Amino acid sequence: MTWSVAQARRTYMRVAGDNTPFAVVVGGGIGGLTTALELHAAGLTCVVLEAVETFSPVGAGVNIMPHAAGVMAELGLAERLSSCGVVTKEAAFFNRFGQLIYRERAGVEGGFAHPQFSVHRGDLHDVLLSAVLERLGPRAVRTGARVTAVEQDAAGVRAHVRRPDGGTYTVSGQVLIAADGLHSVVRGQLHPRQNRPRHSGVTMWRGVSVWEPFLSGATMVRAGWLTHGKMVIYPVRDNFDGHGRQLVNWVAEIETPTDLDQDWSRAGRFSDFLPAFADWTFDWLDVPAMMAAAESVLLFPMVDRDPLGGWGSGRITLLGDAAHPMVPRGSNGAGQAILDARCVAACLRHAKNDPVAALERYESERRPATSAIVRLNRENPPDAILREVYERTGDRPFANIDDVISQDALRAVVESYRAATGQIRTGAGTTDSP
């Protein structure tokens, strides 16, 4: 697989810079890199500390919904995302028999100010990383920098870092923003009594396949239900092979009691889930054949954590999955980290002489909103549409969806979720009924 940033650019300076940054950002993922760009735009210096020595294209697809795409546009990255991903045209919901339940336009055509981007996580990361290196310089990102502990006093913060060779050093700043993911070291230090991530009772298998375009060629599909098997399918790159085929991201989700280790790079087996979708051969897509075309599959239990009563302390705060890990239903994990980044940078810009107050304001704005989304993703994300139809039909085909549930009722489920997550329409948009 060819990526948009050459491998030679994936190894960076690992030594401390000569100047003390204003902010120390722990974690070089989507949230951490977006935070670095937002801080730079706010006129604040920062350094990003990333534990891995070399970035690699781990993961599969991710959706940047319009509210987060607006932040990308403000950072001047919308064109880059459009060139490496797919501008999503519509969202469509089906039952496991391939029958259309509900369809609506996405992005600008759906009445939003910005598009929805479907992109491979590796490509999104490369777009952000390239921008950070271009704007902040090669010393802004330090790989092989594993933060082992943080501390603070009235003068500032210090991150204690271990190098791959076992050596250690310290990075100082005025504030520390931890965007180091689900298993955040900083969160663990601030909240040592936290429980293990909460398993939702669902396991997901993720892969990417090179496949012919289906439906509109830019449709995000949700189909089936978790009891027997649910799918999320959408293209993340056009003309991937030079012959018109796309790179298609897919996620298979099934209710399972097993609570496995939470590791995004854990290999999965087709035999564990493919039989559940063996008869998903529809006129619009041969689902089992499409999945079997993937070179490999990743396994991950769908987990989150109960919302915290407070994220940070003093000059230290949390961001993204370190602050509010949520089950990936509703395409809001990356988006909420992006919104966090914009908010924390704005708060620090307006009160950089009082960083403690700035971080308190950031938390007061973002923590209630993200806590509500964590809870909403557990019970009523947009794919609750699928649950509703599954229950009302007894998991059987229907003659007419309007005899099962009205389009207005289905639309209300989606719009309620959007309102809670901060996705606001600026126009009327278009909804297509079956």
C-alpha positions in Angstrom: 0.0 0.0 0.0 1.4 3.4 -1.0 1.0 6.3 1.4 1.0 10.1 0.8 4.0 10.8 3.0 7.3 9.0 2.2 8.7 6.6 4.7 11.7 8.7 5.1 9.6 11.4 6.7 8.4 9.1 9.4 11.4 9.4 11.6 12.0 12.6 13.4 14.3 14.4 15.8 14.3 12.7 19.1 16.3 15.2 21.1 15.0 18.0 23.1 14.8 21.4 21.4 16.7 24.5 22.6 13.6 26.5 23.5 10.9 25.6 26.1 7.5 25.3 24.5 4.4 26.8 25.9 2.5 23.5 25.6 3.6 19.9 25.9 1.3 17.6 23.9 1.5 13.9 24.8 0.4 11.7 21.9 0.9 12.1 18.2 -2.4 10.7 17.0 -5.3 12.6 15.4 -6.1 14.5 18.6 -2.5 15.4 19.4 -1.6 16.6 16.0 -4.7 18.6 15.6 -4.0 20.2 18.9 -0.5 21.1 17.7 -1.9 22.8 14.6 -4.6 24.7 16.6 -2.0 25.9 19.1 0.3 27.1 16.3 -2.6 28.9 14.7 -3.3 30.5 18.1 0.4 31.7 18.3 1.4 29.3 21.0 4.5 27.1 20.7 4.3 23.4 21.5 6.1 20.0 21.2 4.4 16.7 20.5 5.8 13.6 22.3 4.9 10.3 20.7 5.9 6.9 22.1 6.3 5.0 18.9 9.6 5.4 17.0 8.0 5.2 13.5 4.5 6.0 12.5 2.7 3.4 10.5 -0.7 3.3 8.8 -2.5 1.4 11.6 -6.2 1.1 11.5 -8.8 1.4 8.9 -11.4 4.0 7.9 -12.6 7.0 9.8 -15.3 9.6 9.1 -14.8 13.3 9.6 -18.3 14.6 10.1 -19.2 18.2 9.0 -18.7 19.7 12.4 -15.1 18.4 12.5 -14.6 19.0 8.8 -15.2 22.7 9.6 -12.2 22.6 11.9 -10.1 21.0 9.2 -11.2 23.7 6.8 -10.2 26.4 9.2 -6.8 24.8 9.4 -6.5 24.8 5.6 -6.7 21.0 5.3 -10.0 20.4 3.5 -8.5 20.2 0.0 -5.9 17.7 1.2 -8.6 15.5 2.8 -10.7 15.6 -0.3 -7.8 14.5 -2.4 -6.8 11.5 -0.3 -10.3 10.4 0.9 -13.9 10.3 -0.4 -16.4 13.1 0.0 -19.4 11.2 1.4 -22.7 11.8 -0.5 -25.2 9.9 1.5 -25.9 7.7 4.6 -28.1 4.6 4.1 -29.5 2.1 6.5 -30.5 -1.4 5.6 -31.7 -4.5 7.4 -29.8 -7.8 7.1 -31.9 -8.8 4.2 -30.6 -5.9 2.1 -33.8 -3.9 2.3 -33.4 -0.1 2.5 -34.8 1.4 5.7 -33.7 5.0 5.5 -31.4 7.2 3.3 -30.3 10.8 3.6 -27.9 13.1 1.9 -24.6 13.9 3.7 -22.4 16.9 4.0 -23.1 20.0 2.0 -25.9 18.3 0.1 -27.5 17.4 3.4 -27.6 21.1 4.4 -24.4 21.3 6.4 -21.8 24.0 5.9 -19.0 21.5 5.3 -18.7 18.1 3.7 -18.3 14.7 5.4 -15.0 13.0 4.6 -14.5 9.2 4.6 -10.7 8.6 4.8 -8.2 5.9 5.8 -6.9 6.7 9.3 -3.4 6.5 8.0 -4.1 9.1 5.3 -5.7 11.4 7.8 -2.7 11.0 10.1 -0.4 11.8 7.2 -2.3 14.9 6.3 -2.1 16.2 9.9 1.5 15.1 10.4 2.7 16.8 7.1 1.0 20.0 8.2 2.6 20.0 11.6 6.0 19.5 10.2 5.5 22.1 7.5 4.2 24.8 9.9 5.9 24.0 13.2 9.2 22.4 11.9 10.8 19.0 12.3 11.5 19.4 16.0 7.9 19.8 16.8 7.2 16.0 16.8 9.5 13.7 18.8 9.0 10.0 18.2 10.4 7.4 20.5 9.4 9.6 23.4 7.5 7.6 25.9 6.1 9.7 28.7 6.4 7.8 32.0 5.2 10.5 34.4 4.2 14.2 34.6 4.4 16.7 37.3 3.7 20.4 37.9 4.2 23.4 40.2 3.5 27.1 40.1 6.1 27.6 37.4 5.0 25.0 34.9 4.9 21.3 34.0 7.4 18.6 33.3 7.0 15.4 31.3 9.5 12.7 32.1 10.4 10.8 28.9 12.1 7.5 28.3 13.9 6.9 25.0 14.0 3.5 23.2 17.6 3.0 24.4 16.5 3.4 28.0 17.8 6.9 28.5 15.6 9.5 30.0 15.1 13.3 29.7 12.6 15.9 30.8 10.5 18.3 28.7 9.1 21.4 30.3 6.3 23.8 29.4 3.5 25.9 30.8 0.8 23.4 30.2 0.5 19.7 29.3 -2.3 18.3 27.1 -2.5 14.5 27.2 -3.9 13.0 24.0 -2.4 9.6 24.5 -5.4 7.5 23.9 -7.6 4.9 25.6 -4.7 3.6 27.8 -3.4 7.1 28.6 -0.5 7.2 31.0 -1.4 10.7 32.1 -5.0 9.8 32.8 -3.8 6.8 34.8 -1.6 9.1 36.9 -4.3 11.7 37.4 -7.0 9.0 38.1 -5.2 6.0 39.5 -8.4 4.3 40.7 -10.1 4.2 37.3 -11.5 0.8 36.2 -10.6 -1.1 33.1 -12.4 0.1 30.0 -16.0 -1.0 29.9 -16.8 -3.7 27.4 -20.0 -3.0 25.5 -20.7 -6.7 24.8 -19.8 -6.3 21.2 -16.7 -7.2 19.2 -15.8 -5.7 15.9 -13.6 -6.8 13.1 -12.2 -4.2 10.7 -10.7 -4.5 7.3 -10.2 -2.7 4.0 -10.9 -4.3 0.6 -10.3 -3.2 -3.0 -13.8 -3.4 -4.6 -16.0 -2.0 -7.2 -18.0 1.1 -6.3 -21.5 0.4 -4.9 -24.7 2.4 -4.6 -23.7 6.1 -5.1 -20.0 5.3 -5.0 -19.8 7.5 -1.9 -22.4 6.0 0.4 -21.9 5.2 4.1 -23.8 2.0 4.8 -25.1 0.7 8.2 -26.9 -2.6 8.0 -28.2 -5.4 10.1 -28.2 -5.5 13.9 -25.7 -6.6 16.6 -27.6 -9.7 17.7 -27.0 -11.5 14.4 -24.4 -9.2 12.9 -24.1 -5.6 11.9 -22.0 -3.9 9.2 -20.6 -0.5 8.6 -19.3 -0.1 5.0 -17.9 2.9 3.1 -15.2 3.8 0.6 -12.2 5.7 1.7 -10.3 6.1 -1.5 -11.4 6.4 -5.2 -9.7 4.6 -8.1 -7.3 2.9 -5.7 -6.0 0.4 -8.3 -6.0 2.7 -11.4 -9.0 0.7 -12.8 -11.8 2.5 -11.0 -12.0 0.2 -8.0 -12.2 1.8 -4.5 -10.5 1.1 -1.2 -13.6 0.1 0.9 -13.5 0.2 4.7 -15.8 -2.3 6.5 -16.6 -3.1 10.1 -18.4 -6.2 11.2 -20.0 -6.1 14.7 -21.5 -9.0 16.7 -22.6 -9.3 20.2 -20.0 -11.4 22.1 -19.4 -11.9 25.8 -15.6 -12.0 25.6 -13.7 -9.1 27.0 -10.4 -9.1 25.1 -7.3 -6.9 25.4 -7.9 -3.5 23.9 -5.3 -3.4 21.1 -6.0 -1.7 17.8 -3.4 -3.8 16.1 -4.7 -7.2 17.3 -5.1 -9.6 14.3 -8.5 -11.2 13.8 -9.7 -14.3 12.0 -12.2 -14.4 9.2 -13.6 -17.6 10.5 -14.8 -15.9 13.7 -17.3 -13.6 12.0 -17.6 -14.3 8.3 -20.2 -17.1 8.7 -22.6 -14.6 10.3 -22.7 -12.7 7.0 -22.6 -15.6 4.6 -26.0 -14.8 3.1 -25.5 -11.1 2.8 -25.5 -11.2 -1.0 -27.5 -8.2 -2.2 -28.1 -6.7 -5.6 -26.1 -3.6 -4.5 -23.2 -5.5 -2.8 -21.9 -9.0 -2.3 -20.8 -8.4 1.4 -19.1 -11.7 2.2 -17.1 -11.6 -1.1 -16.1 -8.0 -0.4 -14.9 -8.8 3.1 -13.0 -11.9 2.0 -11.0 -9.8 -0.4 -9.3 -8.0 2.4 -5.6 -9.0 3.0 -6.0 -9.0 6.8 -8.5 -8.1 9.5 -8.1 -6.4 12.9 -10.1 -7.3 16.0 -11.2 -4.9 18.7 -13.8 -5.2 21.5 -16.0 -2.1 21.5 -15.2 -0.4 24.8 -15.5 3.0 26.5 -15.0 4.4 30.0 -17.5 5.9 32.3 -17.2 9.7 32.1 -15.0 11.3 34.7 -16.1 13.9 37.2 -13.1 16.0 36.2 -10.4 15.5 33.5 -7.3 17.3 34.6 -5.6 19.2 37.4 -4.0 22.7 37.3 -1.8 22.9 34.3 -2.5 19.4 33.0 -5.5 18.2 31.1 -6.8 15.4 28.9 -8.1 15.4 25.3 -9.7 12.9 22.9 -9.8 9.3 23.9 -7.6 10.0 27.0 -10.5 12.2 28.3 -13.6 10.5 26.9 -13.2 7.2 25.1 -16.5 6.2 23.5 -17.7 3.2 21.6 -17.3 3.8 17.9 -20.9 4.3 17.0 -21.9 7.5 15.4 -18.6 8.4 13.8 -17.7 10.8 16.6 -14.5 9.6 18.3 -12.1 11.4 16.0 -14.5 14.3 15.5 -14.8 15.0 19.2 -11.0 15.0 19.6 -10.8 17.5 16.8 -13.4 19.7 18.5 -11.4 19.3 21.8 -8.3 20.6 20.1 -10.0 23.7 18.7 -11.5 24.5 22.1 -8.4 24.0 24.2 -6.3 26.2 21.9 -9.0 28.9 21.9 -9.1 28.9 25.7 -5.4 29.1 26.0 -5.1 31.9 23.4 -7.6 34.0 25.3 -6.0 33.4 28.7 -2.4 32.3 28.1 -1.2 34.3 31.1 -3.5 32.2 33.3 -3.2 28.7 31.9 -4.9 27.1 34.8 -8.0 29.2 34.3 -7.9 28.5 30.6 -7.8 24.7 31.1 -10.7 25.0 33.6 -12.7 26.8 30.9 -11.8 24.2 28.3 -13.0 21.4 30.6 -16.2 23.2 31.5 -17.1 23.6 27.8 -16.1 20.2 26.6 -16.6 17.7 29.4 -20.4 17.9 29.7 -20.8 17.6 26.0 -18.5 14.7 25.5 -19.9 12.9 28.6 -23.3 13.1 27.1 -22.0 11.6 23.8 -20.3 8.7 25.6 -23.7 7.8 27.2 -25.6 8.4 24.0 -23.3 6.1 22.0 -24.1 3.3 24.4 -27.8 3.5 23.8 -29.0 5.7 21.0 -26.5 6.5 18.2 -27.8 6.8 14.7 -27.8 3.1 14.2 -30.5 2.8 16.8 -32.6 3.0 13.6 -31.5 -0.6 12.9 -32.3 -1.8 16.4 -35.8 -0.2 16.1 -36.6 -2.0 12.8 -35.0 -5.2 14.1 -37.3 -5.3 17.1 -40.5 -4.1 15.3 -40.2 -6.7 12.5 -38.9 -9.6 14.7 -35.9 -9.7 12.5 -37.9 -10.5 9.4 -38.1 -8.9 5.9 -40.8 -6.2 5.6 -43.2 -5.5 2.7 -43.0 -1.7 3.2 -40.9 0.1 5.7 -43.7 2.7 6.2 -45.8 -0.1 7.7 -43.0 -0.7 10.3 -42.0 2.9 11.2 -42.4 6.3 9.6 -39.6 8.1 7.9 -40.3 11.0 10.2 -39.6 8.8 13.2 -36.4 7.5 11.7 -35.3 11.0 10.9 -35.9 12.1 14.4 -33.5 9.5 15.7 -30.7 10.8 13.5 -31.4 14.5 14.2 -31.5 14.0 17.9 -28.0 12.5 17.8 -26.7 15.3 15.6 -28.0 17.9 18.0 -26.3 16.2 21.0 -23.0 16.0 19.1 -22.9 19.5 17.8 -23.8 18.9 14.2 -25.9 21.8 13.0 -27.5 22.1 9.6 -27.2 25.5 7.9 -29.6 24.6 5.1 -32.6 22.4 4.5 -30.7 19.5 2.9 -32.3 16.6 1.2 -33.6 13.3 2.5 -34.4 10.5 0.1 -37.1 8.1 1.1 -37.0 4.4 0.1 
